[in-house]
Amino acid sequence: MTKRGFATKKEAQNWESQFKLRESHELDMKFDEFYKLYLE
């Protein structure tokens, strides 16, 4: 998957790490991040 249009490299890296957490199906994420995924 390719995503473009980030304002900064740090923003892109944060998105990438969150994407990998979602795809791994592990619960090593913060509750608010899990909640956002749940709402989607």
GROMACS elastic network, one bead per residue, 0.5 to 0.9 nm:
[ bonds ]
;  ai    aj funct       b0    kb
    3     6     6  0.82866   500
    3    12     6  0.85080   500
    4    12     6  0.82721   500
    5     8     6  0.89047   500
    5    12     6  0.86430   500
    6     9     6  0.71242   500
    6    10     6  0.87760   500
    6    11     6  0.62707   500
    6    12     6  0.57745   500
    7    10     6  0.85953   500
    7    11     6  0.68276   500
    7    12     6  0.79749   500
    8    11     6  0.52432   500
    8    12     6  0.65419   500
    8    13     6  0.88111   500
    9    12     6  0.50825   500
    9    13     6  0.62088   500
    9    14     6  0.86668   500
   10    13     6  0.50111   500
   10    14     6  0.61391   500
   10    15     6  0.86066   500
   11    14     6  0.51496   500
   11    15     6  0.62783   500
   11    16     6  0.86471   500
   12    15     6  0.51374   500
   12    16     6  0.61600   500
   12    17     6  0.87315   500
   13    17     6  0.62006   500
   13    18     6  0.86228   500
   14    17     6  0.52361   500
   14    18     6  0.62426   500
   14    19     6  0.85689   500
   15    18     6  0.51829   500
   15    19     6  0.60697   500
   15    20     6  0.86509   500
   16    19     6  0.50525   500
   16    20     6  0.62280   500
   16    21     6  0.86971   500
   17    20     6  0.51589   500
   17    21     6  0.62966   500
   17    22     6  0.87527   500
   18    21     6  0.50778   500
   18    22     6  0.62708   500
   18    23     6  0.86841   500
   18    29     6  0.82310   500
   18    33     6  0.84387   500
   19    22     6  0.51486   500
   19    23     6  0.62272   500
   19    24     6  0.86314   500
   20    23     6  0.51063   500
   20    24     6  0.60608   500
   20    25     6  0.88461   500
   21    24     6  0.52002   500
   21    25     6  0.66442   500
   21    26     6  0.66179   500
   21    27     6  0.79084   500
   21    28     6  0.72201   500
   21    29     6  0.70814   500
   22    25     6  0.56128   500
   22    26     6  0.73796   500
   22    27     6  0.87125   500
   22    29     6  0.87562   500
   22    34     6  0.87820   500
   22    37     6  0.82013   500
   23    26     6  0.81762   500
   24    27     6  0.87612   500
   25    28     6  0.88966   500
   26    29     6  0.78557   500
   27    30     6  0.81455   500
   27    31     6  0.89312   500
   27    34     6  0.80234   500
   29    32     6  0.83611   500
   29    33     6  0.64517   500
   29    34     6  0.65767   500
   30    33     6  0.53285   500
   30    34     6  0.63473   500
   30    35     6  0.87103   500
   31    35     6  0.60568   500
   31    36     6  0.86490   500
   32    36     6  0.62507   500
   32    37     6  0.87114   500
   33    36     6  0.51702   500
   33    37     6  0.64110   500
   33    38     6  0.86694   500
   34    37     6  0.51320   500
   34    38     6  0.61726   500
   34    39     6  0.87648   500
   35    39     6  0.62644   500
   35    40     6  0.87417   500
   36    39     6  0.51831   500
   36    40     6  0.64552   500
   37    40     6  0.51500   500
